[in-house]
Amino acid sequence: MGLILYSDGGGQSGGSGAGACILRTESGEALNLLIFLGGATNNEAEISSGLIGFAALEAGIVESVEELIWVSDSEYTLKSATAYINNWQRNGWQTSQKKPVKNQGLWKSYLVLSRGIKVKPQHVKGHSGHLENELCDQACTWAQASAEEWLDLSGPGVVSDTGLEETWCLLDGRPFIENLRDENVAAGLEELRSQVALAKDFQSADQVDGKKKLSKAQRSMMASMKDLQKIIDKLEKEAHSDEGLNRFLEALVQIQKEFVDGC
């Protein structure tokens, strides 16, 4: 059957958006990628969920192919990627109604990342029990609710202790999507490639079991340490004349640094 790209995205106006994809090889091996976009529309999330898969192919994380099957529950995404986009290019990125094509930055990025790959679209109905579609949907739902806090505390990496059925590599797509909204395709692609390149490290067992995999207790402690830093900053402003207090604060800062390095 060859390589299959499963993707799903979720977003809403005024809310957060995320996209997830599973790249499954003919041998059954899988790469699970999840991207948090911050505020994003549903279509931005759906397109981005596929782009991270194509970026992974470009980066060589999964062996490059000349053909793949793209499975999604978004007819808009699949038809745009395999049919409408040809007309958009010929018409100067205008629709048949002579209106500017929406999400141009994302679609122009798709053309770069999918160059040389024949894409076969396969539409599935959402929430119909399709295994990979359900897994992607589950990951997106988690990311929309929790990824921002996770990224702020732990940064991009393997997410764990989330209740998800699969292990996912979480990427920060906020700079990427902002650039593409401004149709700054080169900068957007640079941001996306830098994030996807990290997935090479996240795949190794050492990385999964090491610094990037933080337990709930560790993440809670990290949050507490951030609060401690705020207290330290406040006390420092009031302690310039007290040498003993300054030494105490310096010791607290050192303890904090050692803890963060240890995580």
Secondary structure, 3 states (H helix, E strand, C coil): CCEEEEEEEECEEEEEEEEEEEEECCCCCEEEEEEEEEEECHHHHHHHHHHHHHHHHHCCCCCCCCEEEEEECCHHHHHHHHHHHHHHHHCCCECCCCCECCCHHHHHHHHHHCCCCEEEEEECCCCCCCHHHHHHHHHHHHHHHHHHHHHHHHCCEEECCCCCCCCEEEEECHHHHHHHHCCCHHHHHHHHHHHHHCHHHHCCHHHHHCCCCCCHHHHHHHHHHHHHHHHHHHHHHHCCCCHHHHHHHHHHHHHHHHHHHHC
